[in-house]
Amino acid sequence: MILDAQKIRSICPDYESHSRLAQEASTREFYRIVQKTGPSLILMQNTDNSHDITQIIQSQKKLNECGINTPKYLNHSIKDGWVLQEDVGNTHLLNFVKMNGFTDDYQSAISHIIRLQTRANHRHLPLYTEADLVKESMLFVKEFLPTVGLSTQLNTQIVMSIRELCEEISAIPQTVTHKDFHSTNLLVHNNQLFVVDQQDMCIGPWTYDLASLLFDCYIDWPWQIKELLMNDFKSKHPSPPPSDLGVDLYLCALQRHLKCLGLFIRLARNGKTRYLSHCGLIKKRILLLCDQLPRYGVFKIPVEMSL
């Protein structure tokens, strides 16, 4: 549903003009509103029932309470499915580092993850269950595997390995998790890092957000930088679980890449073809992660067949 000027004016009385922002992976619509006298604002509008406005508002409050920068929410309507918020620009960390190279903003991102894990209130957050992990990972089976044509036996093996992977991940220590903590959900504004797109916040594996950041589907840093940031996370964390950070990190990264490969193929089939350009990096990462976790080497077979 594309909003018109009359509807936006009813939400923002100081309205002068608006522009629709580039569509993202979700079904939401975003608009930048230019006001006559005040600063520009961002309007997020639900187009279906896939996003819970109450959950979005509660998650934003949790970020604020942790001392994490996030756009201020100025008004919202649960009934009509919209949120009016502060405009912190459109300089994603992804674009910023493409122009400036690797920056200290990654250290800031690490600190944000730690704040979320050590300060956030766990109340009213859903659990990222083993069933959720399996459901997401099965996008690899439903969307990607048909493109390579495997035998029924190998398909079954892969499904079994997905279930084993998700069972192993569900045993990882749990904490508050943003769940989509990567370079296009981190904005650089006034020399500060802002976190957005927090509506899926949950209780999940302690390495999930770190995996999203270090093994970002949109940008690839050398392995040495990943190790540097992993060590930074470990040294700064005041109370890390008694668990193997490296193994827990690779498990979450592998699951996330299986999910994203299937998801990006589905998005492309639905008209968002730009996501296909990232599939090469995702496939390369699956191969590397399977080398780190050889018990899941079966995932390499269809990926290698597709290269």
HUHU-V91226 format. One record per residue. SS is DSSP state (~ for helix, > for strand, _ for the rest). Layout:
BEGIN
SS
SS
END
This chain:
BEGIN
_
_
_
_
~
~
~
~
~
~
~
_
_
_
>
>
>
>
>
>
_
_
_
_
_
_
_
_
>
>
>
>
>
>
>
_
_
_
_
_
>
>
>
>
>
_
_
_
_
_
_
_
~
~
~
~
~
~
~
~
~
~
~
~
~
_
_
_
_
_
_
_
>
>
>
>
>
_
_
_
_
>
>
>
>
>
_
_
_
_
_
>
~
~
~
~
~
~
~
~
_
_
_
_
~
~
~
~
~
~
~
~
~
~
~
~
~
~
~
_
_
_
_
_
_
>
>
_
_
~
~
~
~
~
~
~
~
~
~
~
~
~
~
~
~
~
~
_
_
_
_
~
~
~
~
~
~
~
~
~
~
~
~
~
~
~
~
~
~
~
_
_
_
>
>
>
>
_
_
_
_
_
_
_
_
>
>
>
>
_
_
>
>
>
>
_
_
_
_
_
_
>
>
>
>
_
_
~
~
~
~
~
~
~
_
_
_
_
_
_
_
_
~
~
~
~
~
~
~
~
~
~
~
~
~
~
_
_
_
_
_
_
_
_
~
~
~
~
~
~
~
~
~
~
~
~
~
~
~
~
~
~
~
~
~
~
~
~
~
_
_
_
~
~
~
~
~
~
~
~
~
~
~
~
~
~
~
~
~
~
~
~
_
~
~
~
_
~
~
~
~
~
~
~
~
~
_
END
